[in-house]
Amino acid sequence: MIFTFYWVYLTFRATRLDPSKKVTIPNKEFTIEELANFNGKREKKVYIAIQNLVFDVTASGNYGPGDAYSLLAGKECSVVFAKMSFEEGYLNAQNKVSITKEENEILRKWSNMMKQKYPVVGKLVQEKKNH
């Protein structure tokens, strides 16, 4: 599994990013509990969050039930991507597990790649604001 993750990392590292591509962030907000519904089981859509952005990864065919990265479906994955490890303790662990400067740079690259590849459907928030 770690080898697979590393292979994907190398593949994405070689991907040319278009820095001129603007990412629109919808006003939709998700809590961790709401994000968990988008795991391909409860909801047909599959979302993951990285650096407080929620991505729709449904079309990738990699994150749904039974797929290679199904463990990440409906989860906040910043630490997983930063450390390039599928350790379950790294899921939903942003701001709970520290990452090094080098891991932060890896996370930034993953986040930029995700913004190029998948639609951003909203923001991850601790709690929703009452309007």
Secondary structure, DSSP 8 states (H G I E B T S, - for coil): -HHHHHHHHHHHHHS---TT------S-EE-HHHHTT-BSSSSSSBEEEETTEEEE-GGGSSSSTTSTTGGGTTSB-HHHHHHT---GGGTT-TTTS---HHHHHHHHHHHHHHHHHS-EEEEE-SS----
